[in-house]
């Protein structure tokens, strides 16, 4: 099941300057982009020493964090915005480096779902990402595909949070063991959790199916 048609990983970008320059965390909100880089808003909420392992974790986990967020939001730009928020939070956390991968994946799913549910989305960017800029030989097919993706995202936003996160993580390429560790589930229960989430997603899609 392709949740939103925007899976795949992103190349690791340069480590945000706010996380490596002066030892200050940024605001909890998203960072501002300047000149292709990242600049944190001027009023940091609190000071925190830069984690010694931050750059290593960032380079290793950034592609997956973006991929998880993109599964929910469907656009690369918005997924990268989520990744900035997640790594800013990680920089201020005490999460052990050995647990960073799972923590970041779950945080990416939660943050992306928050964006989706709160409506902090740009329709024009969503449409551009969904059609990929390609010229379709059949406009009707393109419209149907776009509408289906929107319906899936809307249905995903209505699922119970735990089901939605499990579904997103599994369809973002995490193994059963990784999903189990990230969500504190027993490995044997992951398959059941994901199947129930898929069933709930189908029910939501059917419940809100457009009338003929």
Rosetta blueprint (number, residue, H / E / L):
1 X L
2 X L
3 X L
4 X L
5 X L
6 X L
7 X L
8 X L
9 X L
10 X L
11 X L
12 X L
13 X L
14 X L
15 X L
16 X L
17 X H
18 X H
19 X H
20 X L
21 X L
22 X L
23 X L
24 X E
25 X L
26 X L
27 X L
28 X L
29 X L
30 X L
31 X L
32 X E
33 X E
34 X E
35 X L
36 X L
37 X E
38 X E
39 X E
40 X L
41 X L
42 X L
43 X L
44 X L
45 X L
46 X L
47 X E
48 X L
49 X L
50 X L
51 X L
52 X L
53 X L
54 X H
55 X H
56 X H
57 X H
58 X H
59 X H
60 X H
61 X H
62 X H
63 X H
64 X H
65 X H
66 X H
67 X H
68 X H
69 X H
70 X H
71 X H
72 X H
73 X H
74 X L
75 X L
76 X H
77 X H
78 X H
79 X H
80 X H
81 X H
82 X H
83 X H
84 X H
85 X H
86 X H
87 X H
88 X H
89 X H
90 X H
91 X H
92 X L
93 X L
94 X L
95 X L
96 X L
97 X H
98 X H
99 X H
100 X H
101 X H
102 X H
103 X H
104 X H
105 X H
106 X H
107 X H
108 X H
109 X H
110 X H
111 X H
112 X H
113 X H
114 X H
115 X H
116 X H
117 X H
118 X H
119 X L
120 X L
121 X L
122 X L
123 X H
124 X H
125 X H
126 X H
127 X H
128 X H
129 X H
130 X H
131 X H
132 X L
133 X L
134 X L
135 X L
136 X L
137 X L
138 X L
139 X H
140 X H
141 X H
142 X H
143 X H
144 X H
145 X H
146 X H
147 X H
148 X H
149 X H
150 X H
151 X H
152 X H
153 X H
154 X H
155 X H
156 X H
157 X H
158 X H
159 X L
160 X L
161 X H
162 X H
163 X H
164 X H
165 X H
166 X H
167 X H
168 X H
169 X H
170 X H
171 X H
172 X L
173 X L
174 X L
175 X L
176 X H
177 X H
178 X H
179 X H
180 X H
181 X H
182 X H
183 X H
184 X L
185 X L
186 X L
187 X H
188 X H
189 X H
190 X H
191 X H
192 X H
193 X H
194 X H
195 X H
196 X H
197 X H
198 X H
199 X H
200 X H
201 X H
202 X H
203 X H
204 X H
205 X H
206 X H
207 X H
208 X L
209 X L
210 X L
211 X L
212 X L
